[in-house]
Amino acid sequence: MERPGPATRTLGLGLLLVAAVAVAAGGHGTPRDTLACSQGLVCRLLDADVLCGTEPTGPGPGLALVWLRLEPALRCAGPSACSPCLQARLRLAMEPGAPRDGDGDRDMSLSTAASPPHNVTGLLLLSGHTYASSRCVAVEVWAPLASALPGRRLGSVRFRCFEAPLGSELHVTAYTNARGRRWLSQKQRVPDCSWPAAQAAVPQCQVPRLQVSLGPKAVLVEVHAAAVGLNYTLRLYHNHSHGASGSGHTVMASGPMNYSLPLEEVLPCLCLQVWLEIQDPLRATLCPFSHDAAAWKRLWAQTRLVLHDTGQALACSLSAPCDLPAELVPCWSPAPGAPCQALPDLQQPVTGQGPQDFRALQLHPNLCVQVRSSGQVRLMQCLRDRALSGHADDVLLMEPGGNASLCALERGSCTPLASFTATGSGRPGLLEQQLQEDVASGQCVQLWRPDNSSGVALWACPMHKYLRTRWALAWMGVLLCAACILLLLLLKKEDLKGWLKSLRAGYGSEAPLRGRRMLLLHAAEPVAERAACALSAALRPLGMAVVAAPGGGGGAAAWGTLPWLHAQHRRALRAGDTILILLSPAAEAAARRWDAAAVPGSPGAAGAPVPAASPCDAFAAALSCAVPVLAAGGGRYVVARLEAAVAAVPPVLRAAPAFALPSQAGRLLRALAGRRGPGLRPLEAELRRRLRGALGE
């Protein structure tokens, strides 16, 4: 075997220099393709964009492809201005039948024309295809013939690189122009932004960062730019799973930015999206309020439920800014504020914003629709105010499938008619036969008809005719009770007369004491009798009935003075009348005897704890009735002393309010009138004048 001469070595060095220049061409400025060969091979890039399939076939056996592999790479024009690509690595071998060094000079003329002596030349073509573009590259390769054996690997060639969009698929095909050419093909996906090498070098992967801060009145959105000198867009929109989400609100900026959003606009479906203003940018999306309780509360406050009674079926629509994870539940509410009983097997999920019907559920005033979410009733609307057939007191009957008996839907369960009482009172099962006959005769309205025999049928049956019967019985009971009460009043004729008199008594300003009664107790002496007559004469025109004792007229003559006095005292205590004790000198002396009997060591106290009264002394007898009751805190007692004759009220009577006459006549009159006191000032002067005239002042 001959060794390569000086001419061969000079050609090889020249080709190596060409390859080195080709490799160094992509280092600065616009990124270019690069080519590299392993030791023992010389290669050069003939054309970076040729038309594949038009190249001529080589004169004989030459270089053959053994192996093809695609690897991810970056093509960079600057530190942060790279684009993703795939580089191709190929291994070459000598094709069987290729000439070897020392085979003679039989084909010397042909080989000399085709390539330098003692070398094998081959044309390598690489084709890259994506969904949007294709490119073919031509590479010329020289291999030394001295080391080439048929089938032996000569070395490798690396081409860098085929560009393609992030995440796209690239199809690379490689072949040579040898007569026995072999095609190698491989598909591989270009890395996306999850590739660590691309995150810091590819502009499409450099996404601005979003940070959200919740304040008392607004939400602050902070945008941190990822690349200097690049514009970006911030978009705020409502994310909907049903239908388009709309364009939302967009803001453009070129640096860090703070964007304020009112709390009223913060809803669970509010999302933020930011991207760079470059070709095919990567977008960062953030939906930070999907689990915010306050945002959900605002969403439910903005949601509206509307019922539609078009036609004969119940339908509704739910309008909300966001999708709602809720269900629509038709229910039965017999009265406003009453619990709404869910109708079985009729609930359905909320789907979008359009109308939803309940599959031919007939209309009734007691029907309502609830919106339930997370086990809670969020919204409810009823048909109660619509002009529909049916009554509010109708009862809802349920007929389960399989020929089961009827039951009434109440309190969350179905009560058999044998236990149903309609109003919560009365004998259970009283209306069982009547309701069954109403269903059979068509007097009940069928609200829901099942699709199959195993479903549940719903009936609305009228109850007003049965309720009217119950009200008639109730009114009869009320009238019977009234008749019994009237009979009892007739049996107590005297009390009835007093009651009728009190009904006839008015409360006008001319008779402020009308309907009041007073028992006047005084001693049997002239000054007391004159004062008692003056008081009676002044109080009777004001509407007060005054009974003076002693006195009594025909009643005292018929009963006797003391029995009549005791009877009047008991009646005054029982009716709550005022008992006025008028203190004159004789009355004061009688009261002092009570004080002496009550104080130990005083004259007569040991032998007579209760002073003895003369059988004919009516005032002393009256004191024997009044003092024990007054000491016990009972009765409505008032003490009036004649200030000219009595200096002070005896201690035994000080438990009752006391007034001095005639100077305190006005206060006495106001005490007798009670709440009717205002407007008595003109009458006080008249009472004072009468008393002074009677007492000779």
VOTOR-333366 format. One line per field, with one value per residue (C-alpha): y, x, z; residue number from 1; residue in one letter. Coordinates in steps of 0.001 Angstrom, whole numbers, plus 500000, padded with zeros to 6 digits. Last residue first. Layout:
yy: c(Y  ...)
xx: c(X  ...)
zz: c(Z  ...)
num: c(NUM  ...)
residuo: c(a  ...)
This chain:
yy: c(578563  577213  573557  573016  576213  575349  571903  573277  575812  573166  570904  573773  574752  571174  571001  573629  571668  568295  568298  565578  563101  560350  558073  558031  559947  559359  560420  563501  564499  564029  566171  568917  568798  569330  572605  571484  569038  567405  564263  560822  557812  554581  552882  555824  554571  552905  555753  558363  561022  564450  567796  566948  569802  572497  569972  567828  564570  562492  558896  556740  552946  550725  547267  545044  545755  543419  546397  547914  544706  544483  548210  548261  545873  546960  550522  550140  548937  552022  554139  552452  553117  551555  548374  550468  549359  547434  548123  545149  544140  544553  543465  544346  547529  549263  552053  551727  549182  547446  549657  548093  548852  552503  552811  551287  553747  556510  555506  556010  559398  560436  559483  561628  564625  564183  561820  560782  557222  556842  553302  553229  550334  547171  545165  542577  545121  547444  544537  543374  546901  547314  544009  544950  548274  546626  544118  547008  549300  546794  544958  546673  550071  550025  549295  551912  554790  553849  556282  555572  555155  557126  555434  557606  556776  558809  560518  564005  565274  562724  563948  567449  566491  563460  565511  568226  565650  563963  567330  568158  564698  564969  568373  567183  563979  560328  559385  558927  556075  556962  553916  554995  553884  554811  554434  558119  559826  562127  563171  566303  565374  562217  558694  557158  554908  552744  549753  550284  550287  547053  545454  546625  545203  541919  541674  542011  539526  536656  534028  536272  536336  532556  532350  534798  532660  529533  531277  532464  528912  527601  530334  529415  525709  526441  528585  525673  523269  525700  526129  522355  522184  525030  523139  520132  522227  524097  520919  520651  517836  518380  515025  513761  510481  508622  506340  502527  502494  504567  508188  509486  511997  515107  517759  515601  517880  516436  516451  513655  511160  508676  511347  512882  509413  508709  512085  511378  507888  509094  512282  511179  509089  510685  512274  516011  518283  518789  520537  517727  514862  512129  508796  506572  508824  507544  510304  510916  512570  515965  517609  516812  514845  513031  509319  507290  503502  501584  500205  499636  503270  505713  507895  511207  513584  517333  519098  522195  525093  527611  526898  525752  527418  530066  533867  534210  535491  532032  530862  530640  531664  530331  531091  529755  526703  524933  521410  522631  524377  524414  526650  526236  526272  526786  525243  526296  528351  525319  524708  521246  519592  518816  517923  520341  523142  524990  528445  529607  530605  527413  524014  523958  520377  518695  517925  516122  512650  513480  516906  518843  520047  523820  524743  527382  531069  531804  528876  525367  525250  522418  521948  522015  521571  523207  522106  523990  524286  527784  529115  532769  536168  534761  534437  531385  530505  528707  526420  524927  523359  524373  527113  529915  529985  531101  531387  533755  533164  535981  535768  538932  538169  534574  535869  538256  535372  533244  536028  536290  532530  532532  529089  530115  533471  533069  532124  532576  532104  532546  532626  531358  533527  532369  535467  538219  540657  538835  537159  537692  536076  536806  534912  535938  532863  533124  536808  540032  542816  544261  544164  546894  546001  547839  547163  547524  547386  546314  547211  547469  547682  546700  546308  544053  543737  540714  539286  536965  533703  531748  529112  526765  526286  529980  531926  535566  537848  540015  540333  541671  542265  542435  544683  543626  545911  543982  540433  538843  541784  541608  542219  543126  542796  544715  543777  546512  547702  545961  544651  541302  540981  539144  538394  537649  536826  537819  534866  534078  530901  532651  534576  531349  531498  531220  528648  526923  525105  523867  522162  522786  525562  523085  520616  519887  516594  513833  511884  509762  508655  506846  506100  503808  504449  501587  503906  506348  509795  509696  509652  511460  512147  514363  514747  517487  517607  520866  521637  524977  525913  524339  525035  522338  522546  521938  519092  516502  513996  510746  508403  505698  502686  499470  497848  497642  498709  502293  503166  503872  505346  508477  509793  512948  514322  516883  518160  519213  520540  520232  522381  522051  524299  524471  521020  520345  518736  518392  516915  515968  515104  513592  513619  511231  511294  508433  509277  507654  510025  513244  512864  512246  512688  510801  508071  507601  507585  505344  502705  499829  501329  498723  497731  499265  501731  500421  500772  500562  497210  497235  500806  502315  503535  506749  507745  510581  513144  515605  518753  519746  523353  525814  529557  531736  535426  535552  535449  536540  535250  531727  528389  525993  522210  519096  515850  513748  510439  508694  505488  503547  505776  504626  506221  505057  502425  503671  506659  508694  509410  512928  515354  516334  514551  517341  520934  522821  525037  525136  524487  522875  522481  520933  517664  516006  512721  511013  512690  513415  515915  519223  521403  524644  526364  530103  532432  536123  537972  535922  532253  530717  530940  529136  525670  526582  528074  524889  522760  524836  524504  520754  520689  522574  520279  517275  518743  519408  515869  514381  516506  515526  511839  509447  506154  503383  500000)
xx: c(386288  382918  383845  381163  382093  385751  384992  382884  385557  388319  386230  385544  389227  390227  387742  389591  392869  391435  392733  395361  394399  392812  395730  394708  391440  391249  394872  394289  391281  393248  396102  393624  391975  395325  394433  390854  391671  395000  395865  397107  398361  397745  400290  399937  396613  397807  400279  397513  397402  398412  396974  393266  390731  391745  393514  390441  392188  391851  393158  393087  392756  392912  392864  395645  399004  398506  398300  395599  393573  393895  392993  389981  387517  387985  388133  384643  383348  384845  383138  379760  379702  376348  377791  380477  383927  386428  390014  391946  394887  392576  394035  397643  397118  394634  397026  400285  402852  403063  401960  399201  396300  397343  397547  394083  392740  394349  392203  389007  390238  391089  387582  386054  388272  387646  389589  387831  388803  388429  388009  388644  387070  389017  385827  386505  387717  384786  382338  383799  383524  379955  378967  380640  378793  375428  375995  376890  373988  371169  370230  366962  367683  371273  370084  367341  369749  373380  374364  377432  379053  378965  378692  380106  379653  382188  381125  382552  379116  379252  382630  381685  378410  380028  382945  380638  378379  381382  382702  379318  379072  382574  381862  378567  379743  379089  382588  383531  384036  383529  383314  384287  383222  384735  382805  383018  385859  386880  383262  383284  386682  385202  385807  382365  380331  377848  380210  380773  377019  376746  379368  377594  374323  376034  377497  374000  372518  374936  372804  372651  376438  376600  374136  376178  379295  377467  376172  379670  381034  378356  379125  382834  382083  379835  382578  385047  382629  382196  385979  386447  383902  385655  388978  387500  386383  389698  391793  392308  394619  397965  399195  402757  403665  406886  408657  408577  405917  408009  408272  406678  403783  404290  401810  398689  395825  393320  389561  390111  387634  390323  392461  389443  388256  391647  391508  388032  388999  392073  390516  390063  393246  394658  391966  392326  395305  398415  396438  396014  395860  397747  398354  396154  397132  400694  403208  405956  408970  410679  408153  405214  404571  401254  401077  399191  399424  401964  401005  404684  405670  405311  402187  402908  400252  400760  398041  396304  396012  397644  395038  395328  395249  397873  397952  401514  402368  403055  405273  408306  411990  414836  418555  421587  420090  423046  424484  427577  425365  421586  419517  415871  412837  409319  405901  403016  401251  401151  402645  403034  406470  406883  410569  411963  413120  416428  416853  420364  423288  425314  424284  423068  422678  419251  416759  413544  413951  411887  410290  412104  409871  410102  409872  407194  408102  405300  402850  402483  406069  406738  410193  412058  415823  418316  421902  425092  428716  428134  429865  430701  429063  425660  422245  420157  417178  413971  411363  408069  405881  402424  403285  405525  405745  409371  411196  414169  417175  419721  423361  425183  424958  426009  429175  429970  429784  432009  434598  434465  435060  438138  438641  438660  440216  443782  443105  446589  447648  451173  451279  454168  454706  454157  455702  456583  454568  455284  452471  450207  446921  444825  441664  438407  436191  435903  434894  436806  434928  433331  436769  438025  441119  444431  447236  450889  453445  457030  458147  456938  453183  449910  446577  443720  440171  438049  438011  435110  435010  433453  430836  430329  433542  433732  436813  436098  438821  441808  444559  448084  450136  453924  456500  460131  463051  464227  462940  460984  458784  457297  453538  451877  448098  446648  443140  440894  438965  440553  443566  444337  447767  448281  451688  452236  455576  456405  457062  460529  459827  459104  462367  464431  467613  466551  463771  465248  468114  465739  463413  459884  459635  459088  461535  461332  459580  461408  460904  463621  464579  467596  467722  470320  471890  473207  474283  475840  474255  473870  470783  469261  465592  464534  460895  460385  457448  456495  456961  458615  458654  461282  464888  467059  470706  473540  474865  477186  479126  480566  483449  484671  482708  483818  481386  483960  487374  488534  491810  493802  490819  490790  487191  485880  482349  480261  477113  473824  470953  467208  464521  460819  458141  454732  453980  457699  460165  463993  466038  469712  471764  475258  477400  480360  484077  486507  490219  493529  493893  491841  488249  486034  488437  491211  488823  487738  491257  492579  489920  492201  495130  495598  493666  496414  494133  490595  487739  484100  482418  480672  479883  482415  480874  479314  477762  475245  474392  471560  470921  467389  466327  465129  465657  468022  468003  468910  472727  472763  472102  471558  470625  469782  469973  467845  469375  468500  470283  471121  473195  474944  474854  476977  479929  480980  479997  480056  479711  477559  473918  473089  471263  467660  465981  466329  466065  468757  468834  472001  474324  477766  478510  481987  483361  486718  486782  489555  488740  485037  483241  481536  478996  477359  474204  474021  472956  472948  475813  478646  479696  477981  480875  483336  482224  482374  485857  487004  485552  487374  490635  490174  489640  492893  494804  493507  494484  498058  498379  497275  499732  502581  502033  499805  501523  501339  500000)
zz: c(606990  608073  607546  604914  603067  603149  601758  598893  597900  597874  595628  593200  593139  592305  589423  587312  587822  586795  583169  583668  586459  584372  585161  588873  589359  593149  593648  591480  593616  596842  595472  594593  598043  599711  601482  602405  603762  604602  602599  603655  601666  603626  605909  608316  609678  612915  613459  613958  611223  612436  613594  613462  613913  611371  609152  608610  607840  604665  604670  601468  601426  598310  599883  601196  602822  605814  608199  605990  606106  609891  610305  607965  609570  613197  611887  610425  613802  615449  612751  613345  617105  618140  619623  621313  620385  622481  621624  620176  622398  625438  628759  628230  626224  628536  629426  627476  628568  625178  622192  619947  622281  622564  618764  618337  620963  618924  615948  617962  619164  615590  614442  617190  616275  612489  610269  607029  606007  602211  600796  597004  595117  594156  593529  596267  598834  598176  598410  601718  603176  601958  603559  606867  606913  606150  608935  611316  610451  610189  607036  606087  607604  606333  602812  602961  603540  603950  606645  608689  606279  603039  599594  596794  593068  591083  587839  588374  589417  592298  593595  594835  596560  598152  599466  600840  602522  604113  605374  606902  608506  609948  611496  612911  614599  613686  612573  608918  606384  602670  600329  596785  593296  589879  586589  585758  587605  584707  584095  581857  580287  578757  580030  579671  581878  580015  580156  583871  584401  582459  584709  587812  586554  585690  589173  590612  588188  588755  586969  583935  583798  583880  580989  578949  579469  578328  575211  574337  574686  572320  569809  569834  569368  566404  564933  565185  563507  560618  560392  560076  557277  555465  555809  554022  551050  551038  550781  547024  545776  544041  542697  542084  540352  541211  538757  538475  535757  533409  532255  535441  535344  537433  538536  538344  539340  541826  541134  538596  540089  541218  542881  544660  545774  547346  549078  550513  551724  553627  555017  558661  558577  561713  563981  564360  564512  562365  559642  557067  559632  557699  559471  557231  554332  554609  555399  552831  554382  554488  556786  554497  551285  551662  550793  548214  548150  546067  542648  541662  541412  544287  544393  546074  547320  547660  549677  548371  550845  548475  545834  542221  538820  538235  538355  539650  543135  544614  541740  544023  543909  546035  546215  548149  549863  551474  551001  549157  546602  546319  544055  545041  542771  544111  543478  545732  543044  540675  537215  535700  535579  531858  531886  534456  532188  531961  530453  529491  531724  531749  533024  536624  537776  537958  540737  539750  541328  544450  544947  547677  550533  551099  554783  555499  555250  552814  552801  551286  549899  547425  545871  542560  543083  540723  541308  542028  540969  539561  536455  536824  536179  537167  535542  536386  534235  535117  533603  534806  532153  530882  528434  529626  533404  533646  536978  537368  539641  539931  541005  542096  545835  545113  543425  546275  548762  546519  546450  550251  550596  548323  546743  543056  543905  542584  538936  537422  533793  532403  528620  526496  523477  519874  518264  520708  522861  526120  528029  531061  532103  535188  536097  537785  538181  541977  541814  542500  540706  543850  545525  543212  541077  541314  538802  539783  536939  536304  532789  529204  529700  528011  529833  528751  530119  529273  525755  526418  528350  525540  526264  529184  531207  531914  533042  533693  532320  533263  530638  531135  527973  527663  526054  525860  526738  529774  530055  532914  533943  537454  537415  540735  541017  543984  545119  546491  549555  552560  550581  548930  547318  543994  542447  538761  537135  533570  531225  529823  527876  524575  524982  524909  527043  530691  530395  527359  529116  531819  529284  530597  528031  525211  523731  519968  519341  517528  514332  512674  509173  507696  503985  502476  499100  497024  494221  496652  496827  500600  502867  505883  506833  509762  510923  513533  515983  517700  521419  520847  517176  514871  513923  512299  513494  514007  511843  513422  511302  512620  511905  509471  510584  508820  506389  503563  504932  504876  506558  503361  501517  503626  503998  502406  503159  501243  503032  501387  503592  502901  504538  505345  506852  508570  509995  510367  507942  508076  505215  505486  502378  502443  499264  499380  498517  499076  499253  497942  494995  495013  493913  490874  487966  489637  490562  486954  485490  488172  487648  486795  488668  491239  494417  496555  498539  498579  496065  497340  496881  500303  501441  503769  507025  508345  511684  511841  514547  513830  515876  516862  517420  520053  519608  521557  522406  526091  525845  522185  518659  519951  518361  521163  521087  521393  520015  516956  516235  512978  512469  509707  506648  503649  501913  498434  495877  492312  490023  492524  491802  490707  493138  492302  495215  497758  496612  498471  501572  503680  500735  500425  504121  504417  505647  506405  508251  510216  513518  513918  511762  512659  510867  511915  510676  511212  514033  512998  514607  516055  516396  513373  510901  513151  512039  508340  508741  510447  507658  505003  506942  507134  503375  502820  505132  503241  499879  501096  502481  499155  497198  499474  498856  500699  501541  499017  500000)
num: c(697  696  695  694  693  692  691  690  689  688  687  686  685  684  683  682  681  680  679  678  677  676  675  674  673  672  671  670  669  668  667  666  665  664  663  662  661  660  659  658  657  656  655  654  653  652  651  650  649  648  647  646  645  644  643  642  641  640  639  638  637  636  635  634  633  632  631  630  629  628  627  626  625  624  623  622  621  620  619  618  617  616  615  614  613  612  611  610  609  608  607  606  605  604  603  602  601  600  599  598  597  596  595  594  593  592  591  590  589  588  587  586  585  584  583  582  581  580  579  578  577  576  575  574  573  572  571  570  569  568  567  566  565  564  563  562  561  560  559  558  557  556  555  554  553  552  551  550  549  548  547  546  545  544  543  542  541  540  539  538  537  536  535  534  533  532  531  530  529  528  527  526  525  524  523  522  521  520  519  518  517  516  515  514  513  512  511  510  509  508  507  506  505  504  503  502  501  500  499  498  497  496  495  494  493  492  491  490  489  488  487  486  485  484  483  482  481  480  479  478  477  476  475  474  473  472  471  470  469  468  467  466  465  464  463  462  461  460  459  458  457  456  455  454  453  452  451  450  449  448  447  446  445  444  443  442  441  440  439  438  437  436  435  434  433  432  431  430  429  428  427  426  425  424  423  422  421  420  419  418  417  416  415  414  413  412  411  410  409  408  407  406  405  404  403  402  401  400  399  398  397  396  395  394  393  392  391  390  389  388  387  386  385  384  383  382  381  380  379  378  377  376  375  374  373  372  371  370  369  368  367  366  365  364  363  362  361  360  359  358  357  356  355  354  353  352  351  350  349  348  347  346  345  344  343  342  341  340  339  338  337  336  335  334  333  332  331  330  329  328  327  326  325  324  323  322  321  320  319  318  317  316  315  314  313  312  311  310  309  308  307  306  305  304  303  302  301  300  299  298  297  296  295  294  293  292  291  290  289  288  287  286  285  284  283  282  281  280  279  278  277  276  275  274  273  272  271  270  269  268  267  266  265  264  263  262  261  260  259  258  257  256  255  254  253  252  251  250  249  248  247  246  245  244  243  242  241  240  239  238  237  236  235  234  233  232  231  230  229  228  227  226  225  224  223  222  221  220  219  218  217  216  215  214  213  212  211  210  209  208  207  206  205  204  203  202  201  200  199  198  197  196  195  194  193  192  191  190  189  188  187  186  185  184  183  182  181  180  179  178  177  176  175  174  173  172  171  170  169  168  167  166  165  164  163  162  161  160  159  158  157  156  155  154  153  152  151  150  149  148  147  146  145  144  143  142  141  140  139  138  137  136  135  134  133  132  131  130  129  128  127  126  125  124  123  122  121  120  119  118  117  116  115  114  113  112  111  110  109  108  107  106  105  104  103  102  101  100  99  98  97  96  95  94  93  92  91  90  89  88  87  86  85  84  83  82  81  80  79  78  77  76  75  74  73  72  71  70  69  68  67  66  65  64  63  62  61  60  59  58  57  56  55  54  53  52  51  50  49  48  47  46  45  44  43  42  41  40  39  38  37  36  35  34  33  32  31  30  29  28  27  26  25  24  23  22  21  20  19  18  17  16  15  14  13  12  11  10  9  8  7  6  5  4  3  2  1)
residuo: c(e  g  l  a  g  r  l  r  r  r  l  e  a  e  l  p  r  l  g  p  g  r  r  g  a  l  a  r  l  l  r  g  a  q  s  p  l  a  f  a  p  a  a  r  l  v  p  p  v  a  a  v  a  a  e  l  r  a  v  v  y  r  g  g  g  a  a  l  v  p  v  a  c  s  l  a  a  a  f  a  d  c  p  s  a  a  p  v  p  a  g  a  a  g  p  s  g  p  v  a  a  a  d  w  r  r  a  a  a  e  a  a  p  s  l  l  i  l  i  t  d  g  a  r  l  a  r  r  h  q  a  h  l  w  p  l  t  g  w  a  a  a  g  g  g  g  g  p  a  a  v  v  a  m  g  l  p  r  l  a  a  s  l  a  c  a  a  r  e  a  v  p  e  a  a  h  l  l  l  m  r  r  g  r  l  p  a  e  s  g  y  g  a  r  l  s  k  l  w  g  k  l  d  e  k  k  l  l  l  l  l  l  i  c  a  a  c  l  l  v  g  m  w  a  l  a  w  r  t  r  l  y  k  h  m  p  c  a  w  l  a  v  g  s  s  n  d  p  r  w  l  q  v  c  q  g  s  a  v  d  e  q  l  q  q  e  l  l  g  p  r  g  s  g  t  a  t  f  s  a  l  p  t  c  s  g  r  e  l  a  c  l  s  a  n  g  g  p  e  m  l  l  v  d  d  a  h  g  s  l  a  r  d  r  l  c  q  m  l  r  v  q  g  s  s  r  v  q  v  c  l  n  p  h  l  q  l  a  r  f  d  q  p  g  q  g  t  v  p  q  q  l  d  p  l  a  q  c  p  a  g  p  a  p  s  w  c  p  v  l  e  a  p  l  d  c  p  a  s  l  s  c  a  l  a  q  g  t  d  h  l  v  l  r  t  q  a  w  l  r  k  w  a  a  a  d  h  s  f  p  c  l  t  a  r  l  p  d  q  i  e  l  w  v  q  l  c  l  c  p  l  v  e  e  l  p  l  s  y  n  m  p  g  s  a  m  v  t  h  g  s  g  s  a  g  h  s  h  n  h  y  l  r  l  t  y  n  l  g  v  a  a  a  h  v  e  v  l  v  a  k  p  g  l  s  v  q  l  r  p  v  q  c  q  p  v  a  a  q  a  a  p  w  s  c  d  p  v  r  q  k  q  s  l  w  r  r  g  r  a  n  t  y  a  t  v  h  l  e  s  g  l  p  a  e  f  c  r  f  r  v  s  g  l  r  r  g  p  l  a  s  a  l  p  a  w  v  e  v  a  v  c  r  s  s  a  y  t  h  g  s  l  l  l  l  g  t  v  n  h  p  p  s  a  a  t  s  l  s  m  d  r  d  g  d  g  d  r  p  a  g  p  e  m  a  l  r  l  r  a  q  l  c  p  s  c  a  s  p  g  a  c  r  l  a  p  e  l  r  l  w  v  l  a  l  g  p  g  p  g  t  p  e  t  g  c  l  v  d  a  d  l  l  r  c  v  l  g  q  s  c  a  l  t  d  r  p  t  g  h  g  g  a  a  v  a  v  a  a  v  l  l  l  g  l  g  l  t  r  t  a  p  g  p  r  e  m)
